[in-house]
Amino acid sequence: MDRRDAVVIAASRGGIPVLRTLVANLVPDGCTAFCVVLHIGRHRSVLPELLSQWGPLPAVNPAQEEGVQPLSQLQRRAVADP
């Protein structure tokens, strides 16, 4: 059985500096899914763009009912959906 880990991080807008430090220090292992939830109110989220700039992993907004994607698929999607 393959092992898969998930890390879920939730923050309010005040948590952005901590998220920046956290994602800058992530090590891609290909097995761990990182899900970040940030309360932004009624504004368009630029969180995926910021997280992708700050750290080694690509970040995207999930589509409705989208499951966790392997890193290889996520990297292709992040390039296709700037």
C-alpha positions as CSV (number, residue, x, y, z in Angstrom):
1,M,0.0,0.0,0.0
2,D,1.3,3.4,-1.0
3,R,1.8,5.9,1.9
4,R,0.3,9.3,1.4
5,D,0.4,12.1,3.9
6,A,-1.6,15.3,3.9
7,V,-0.8,18.5,5.8
8,V,-3.7,21.1,6.1
9,I,-2.8,24.6,7.1
10,A,-5.5,27.2,7.8
11,A,-4.9,30.9,8.5
12,S,-6.5,34.3,8.4
13,R,-5.1,37.2,6.4
14,G,-2.7,37.9,9.2
15,G,-1.0,34.5,8.7
16,I,0.5,35.4,5.3
17,P,4.0,36.1,6.7
18,V,4.0,32.7,8.4
19,L,2.8,31.0,5.2
20,R,5.6,32.6,3.3
21,T,8.2,31.3,5.7
22,L,6.6,27.9,5.8
23,V,6.4,27.3,2.1
24,A,9.9,28.6,1.5
25,N,11.2,25.8,3.7
26,L,9.1,22.9,2.2
27,V,10.9,20.0,0.8
28,P,9.1,18.3,-2.1
29,D,9.0,14.6,-1.4
30,G,6.3,13.6,-3.9
31,C,4.2,11.9,-1.3
32,T,2.8,14.7,0.9
33,A,-0.1,16.9,-0.1
34,F,-0.2,20.4,1.3
35,C,-3.6,22.1,1.5
36,V,-3.6,25.7,2.5
37,V,-6.9,27.5,3.4
38,L,-6.8,31.2,3.9
39,H,-9.7,33.4,4.8
40,I,-9.7,36.3,2.4
41,G,-13.3,37.6,2.5
42,R,-14.9,38.4,-0.9
43,H,-11.7,39.1,-2.7
44,R,-10.1,37.2,-5.6
45,S,-7.4,34.9,-4.2
46,V,-3.9,35.4,-5.4
47,L,-2.7,32.8,-2.9
48,P,-1.6,30.2,-5.5
49,E,0.6,32.7,-7.3
50,L,2.2,33.9,-4.0
51,L,2.8,30.4,-2.7
52,S,4.3,29.3,-6.1
53,Q,6.7,32.2,-6.0
54,W,7.7,31.8,-2.3
55,G,8.4,28.0,-2.3
56,P,9.6,25.0,-4.4
57,L,6.1,23.6,-5.0
58,P,3.5,24.7,-7.5
59,A,0.2,25.9,-6.0
60,V,-3.2,26.1,-7.7
61,N,-6.8,26.8,-6.7
62,P,-8.7,23.5,-6.8
63,A,-11.7,23.0,-9.1
64,Q,-15.1,22.0,-7.8
65,E,-14.8,18.4,-6.3
66,E,-11.2,18.0,-7.6
67,G,-9.1,15.4,-5.8
68,V,-5.5,15.6,-4.8
69,Q,-3.2,15.5,-7.8
70,P,0.3,13.9,-8.1
71,L,3.1,16.4,-8.1
72,S,3.8,15.7,-11.8
73,Q,0.3,16.6,-12.9
74,L,0.2,19.6,-10.6
75,Q,3.4,21.0,-12.1
76,R,2.0,20.7,-15.6
77,R,-1.3,22.4,-14.5
78,A,0.5,25.2,-12.7
79,V,2.4,26.0,-15.9
80,A,-0.8,25.8,-18.1
81,D,-2.9,28.0,-15.6
82,P,-0.7,31.0,-14.8
